[in-house]
Amino acid sequence: MIPSSHLSKLYQGQKLSLLTDLYQLTMAQGYWKNGMADREAVFHLYFRKAPFGGHYALACGLALAADFLQQFHFGVNEIQYLGTLRGSDGKALFSESFLNFLQRMEFTCDIDAIPEGTVVFPNTPLIRVRGPLVQAQLIETALLTLVNFSTLIATKASRVVRAAQGDAVLEFGLRRAQGADGGVSASRAAYIGGCTGTSNVLAGLLFRIPVKGTHAHSWVMCYDSELESFEAYANAMPNNCIFLVDTYDTEQGVRHAIKVSRQLLEKGYQPLGIRLDSGDLTALSKLARELLDEAGLADLAIVASNDLNEHRIAALKESGAEISVWGVGTQLATAYDQAALGGVYKLAALKDRDGQWQDKVKLSEDAIKTSIPGLQQVQRYFHESGQPLGDQIIDEKITNTPHQIIPTLTDQRQHINGGQAENLLQAIFRSGKLVYNFPSIYDIRAFSIRQQALFQQIELANYPVGLSPELDQRRKMLIKQHAHA
């Protein structure tokens, strides 16, 4: 079961097998014509550099990817569309026989992946795909778009939540997100990253994420006075009152909110707080806190918004701002200072015609772009206290030396003293069938928060991540072999 499925709902039941780049399909026809379509292959999805100038990411998007894979099939509509495409000679781009092959094709790959909410590091595979070459190739683009964006936003959310130091963080970014699907995916990822709720009601419906929000400046401006607008809102929504106090004059707005809050209490309702959306948030929050406390309203929250990110929140906390809830919109839902995660999907092994594995490596003059071969697994070592000690990437096809790690861009061997290893990549699909029991989004979020807490006391820049000595040696041999080819 995938409780967070939403793709088919957003696209009105349209199959998403064409959520791909054209070159995936042209390569697929090439593999098919050359008798390679059913050769067993292994691909890995990973990122080369951690986002936002940090050292880690928070894995996210697996449930969305599994949703896509369960539906992966070329129906009549998709086949008919592909039949309309033309090559440079004006003739059909895809042969009728190949399109018939696509329509008959059933998804049969094995998928292993790191669970959502796990703290992950550069070059470690988030997803491993093993199966017929043509199938593994055709799902590349969809997996990348579903995992890259969600992982990016979940990571941004974790940074924002960490800056808030235990205060509630609400995701308010739908109106400036990258379209409806981007907005919904961002809300889900932000919640997994640690946010306590969202303003996005569709995300609330689809994922059962708590939804939050009261009124905007336009509500205040629709009335002859601010006080009248607050009273009208309190009358209409007495159990959902956070008053936006900066439409005209913030101090006066706080005083109006105090007056109406007292009226609510007299009627037996609990006002929730005020919201600041402009100005000097430190000074205004201190003033508001003083006024609220003097009025006997110490339990009312002060919510802040206004183009916040982890850096502004950290600065406001440092300055002593009296803010208890943070509404973060544009810079969270759009991952404002980094447009994309930059995840990649690379072939790592292919069986030859005799059924023997042939490891594959992509070379580059840029060392960071040289790929890792083999049937990879990520082993995380833990101290008996539960503290993570290091991540070792191994090749499951060969015997590996435990407790030794060689970072991918250096030759300096690092040793992990003791600890028990746990495989991070878990079985998700076997022979095309879902075998993983997806937890609820609440359990994923709780796991994510525990993961972040585990790594919070670690100097992440020095956390050991790299290859086993055997995989490192195999990689270097392939690099040398191809360099002289």
Secondary structure by P-SEA (a helix, b strand, c coil): cccccccccccccccccccccaaaaaaaaaaaaaccccccbbbbbbbccccccccbbbbcaaaaaaaaaaaccccaaaaaaaaacccccccccccaaaaaaaaacccbbbbbbcccccccccccccbbbbccaaaaaaaaaaaaaacaaaaaaaaaaaaaaaaacccbbbbccccccccaaaaaaaaaaaaaacccccccaaaaaacccbbbbbbcaaaaaacccaaaaaaaaaaacccccccccccccaaaaaaaaaaaaaaaaaacccccbbbbcccaaaaaaaaaaaaaaaaccccbbbbbbccccaaaaaaaaaacccccbbbbcccccccccccccbbbbbbcbbbccccbbbbbbbbbccccccccccbbbbbbbbcccccccbbbbbcccccccccbbbcccccbbbbbcbbbbbbcccccccccccccccccaaaaaaaaaaaaaaacccccccccccccaaaaaaaaaaaaaaaac
